[in-house]
Amino acid sequence: MLLPHCIEQRSAGCLMLLAALLLSGCGGAGPKPQPESRQEVVADGAGGGLRPEIPPQAQTMFEQATAIMGSGDFLDAELRFKEFLLRYPDYPGAYVNLAIIHANNGNDAAAQAAIESALALDPSHAAAWNQQGMLLRRNGKFVEAEAAYLKAVTAAPDYALAHYNLGVLNELYLQRLEIALQHFEQYQSLVGGDEQVEKWIADLTRRVASNQRTANVAE
């Protein structure tokens, strides 16, 4: 099973590390994104991709498209996912991968349409909600983005990357340090051993405590 991950940047070099969605089941905690800065992370497929009972030829097509997407050839990958969906239109993971490709190409309208297609098939698809949150955040809709990420972790409570993205959103955009700390701690409890996030947790813990001391003095 592929558990892709990538810091959200619009560079081919970063997205070349991105494969796509799990072929079946829930992604669970997923891998550590190993970020260098607080940036949101692309969906890793928690919430399900292809179903276990898919025909072998469908799985082969999906894996080939996923591999090409991971290599950074987004044009070919887009064509292959579209061909896949013409033959097998009932798999939301393929639509989420198309949404990631469209977002990387700066085509937000197409990305939104792909996300909506995924959610029409599976309203609790955690990766689709994570991608929706990223799209909303990039368009400055921070409260709506939070709602989308929360739907992702409601659908899949152990979806680590959505907790990570909620931490980023709450710290940098909504200025809710305590909530950001909670989500980074939840992320860390799921993946463990992420040294960079551990530093952020220590920093946020210090800042939250400082704010509380200031508030106590003011009272």
QUIVEN-V148133 format. One record per residue. RES is the residue in one small letter. D_LAST is the distance of its C-alpha to the last C-alpha in Angstrom with 2 decimals. Layout:
res:RES d_last:D_LAST
res:RES d_last:D_LAST
This chain:
res:m d_last:54.28
res:l d_last:52.51
res:l d_last:48.78
res:p d_last:48.15
res:h d_last:45.00
res:c d_last:44.14
res:i d_last:41.22
res:e d_last:41.14
res:q d_last:43.03
res:r d_last:45.92
res:s d_last:48.25
res:a d_last:51.39
res:g d_last:50.86
res:c d_last:47.70
res:l d_last:49.06
res:m d_last:52.26
res:l d_last:50.26
res:l d_last:49.49
res:a d_last:51.95
res:a d_last:51.09
res:l d_last:50.43
res:l d_last:51.40
res:l d_last:54.89
res:s d_last:53.82
res:g d_last:51.07
res:c d_last:47.36
res:g d_last:46.13
res:g d_last:43.67
res:a d_last:41.39
res:g d_last:43.62
res:p d_last:43.81
res:k d_last:41.15
res:p d_last:41.03
res:q d_last:40.59
res:p d_last:38.56
res:e d_last:38.15
res:s d_last:35.23
res:r d_last:32.86
res:q d_last:35.34
res:e d_last:36.29
res:v d_last:39.29
res:v d_last:42.39
res:a d_last:43.26
res:d d_last:45.06
res:g d_last:46.74
res:a d_last:44.65
res:g d_last:45.61
res:g d_last:49.31
res:g d_last:51.90
res:l d_last:55.55
res:r d_last:56.56
res:p d_last:58.46
res:e d_last:61.58
res:i d_last:62.11
res:p d_last:65.65
res:p d_last:66.30
res:q d_last:67.19
res:a d_last:63.83
res:q d_last:61.98
res:t d_last:64.16
res:m d_last:63.44
res:f d_last:59.70
res:e d_last:59.75
res:q d_last:61.84
res:a d_last:59.53
res:t d_last:56.53
res:a d_last:58.25
res:i d_last:59.14
res:m d_last:55.59
res:g d_last:54.44
res:s d_last:56.98
res:g d_last:55.46
res:d d_last:58.37
res:f d_last:56.31
res:l d_last:59.21
res:d d_last:61.45
res:a d_last:58.66
res:e d_last:57.89
res:l d_last:61.58
res:r d_last:61.85
res:f d_last:58.86
res:k d_last:60.28
res:e d_last:63.65
res:f d_last:62.06
res:l d_last:60.42
res:l d_last:63.75
res:r d_last:65.25
res:y d_last:62.28
res:p d_last:59.90
res:d d_last:57.88
res:y d_last:55.73
res:p d_last:52.21
res:g d_last:51.68
res:a d_last:54.27
res:y d_last:52.42
res:v d_last:49.16
res:n d_last:51.10
res:l d_last:52.51
res:a d_last:49.02
res:i d_last:48.03
res:i d_last:51.21
res:h d_last:50.68
res:a d_last:47.08
res:n d_last:48.34
res:n d_last:50.94
res:g d_last:48.41
res:n d_last:49.88
res:d d_last:46.81
res:a d_last:48.90
res:a d_last:51.23
res:a d_last:48.37
res:q d_last:46.78
res:a d_last:50.18
res:a d_last:50.70
res:i d_last:47.32
res:e d_last:48.15
res:s d_last:51.54
res:a d_last:50.00
res:l d_last:47.57
res:a d_last:50.45
res:l d_last:52.23
res:d d_last:49.27
res:p d_last:46.09
res:s d_last:44.26
res:h d_last:45.37
res:a d_last:42.33
res:a d_last:43.74
res:a d_last:44.41
res:w d_last:40.83
res:n d_last:39.61
res:q d_last:41.96
res:q d_last:40.84
res:g d_last:37.23
res:m d_last:38.39
res:l d_last:40.45
res:l d_last:37.65
res:r d_last:35.24
res:r d_last:37.91
res:n d_last:38.20
res:g d_last:34.52
res:k d_last:33.94
res:f d_last:30.94
res:v d_last:29.85
res:e d_last:33.52
res:a d_last:33.91
res:e d_last:31.13
res:a d_last:32.93
res:a d_last:36.17
res:y d_last:34.85
res:l d_last:33.35
res:k d_last:36.82
res:a d_last:38.28
res:v d_last:36.20
res:t d_last:36.76
res:a d_last:40.48
res:a d_last:40.42
res:p d_last:37.34
res:d d_last:38.74
res:y d_last:39.20
res:a d_last:37.46
res:l d_last:37.81
res:a d_last:36.04
res:h d_last:33.02
res:y d_last:33.36
res:n d_last:33.53
res:l d_last:30.48
res:g d_last:28.60
res:v d_last:29.91
res:l d_last:29.21
res:n d_last:25.59
res:e d_last:24.81
res:l d_last:26.88
res:y d_last:27.21
res:l d_last:24.43
res:q d_last:21.66
res:r d_last:20.57
res:l d_last:20.26
res:e d_last:19.66
res:i d_last:22.62
res:a d_last:24.67
res:l d_last:24.13
res:q d_last:25.32
res:h d_last:28.43
res:f d_last:29.33
res:e d_last:29.09
res:q d_last:31.29
res:y d_last:33.69
res:q d_last:33.90
res:s d_last:34.56
res:l d_last:37.45
res:v d_last:39.09
res:g d_last:38.04
res:g d_last:38.65
res:d d_last:37.37
res:e d_last:36.40
res:q d_last:34.94
res:v d_last:32.61
res:e d_last:31.68
res:k d_last:30.51
res:w d_last:28.46
res:i d_last:26.85
res:a d_last:25.99
res:d d_last:24.58
res:l d_last:22.48
res:t d_last:21.25
res:r d_last:20.14
res:r d_last:18.47
res:v d_last:16.64
res:a d_last:15.42
res:s d_last:14.39
res:n d_last:12.42
res:q d_last:10.65
res:r d_last:9.97
res:t d_last:8.75
res:a d_last:6.33
res:n d_last:5.19
res:v d_last:5.39
res:a d_last:3.79
res:e d_last:0.00
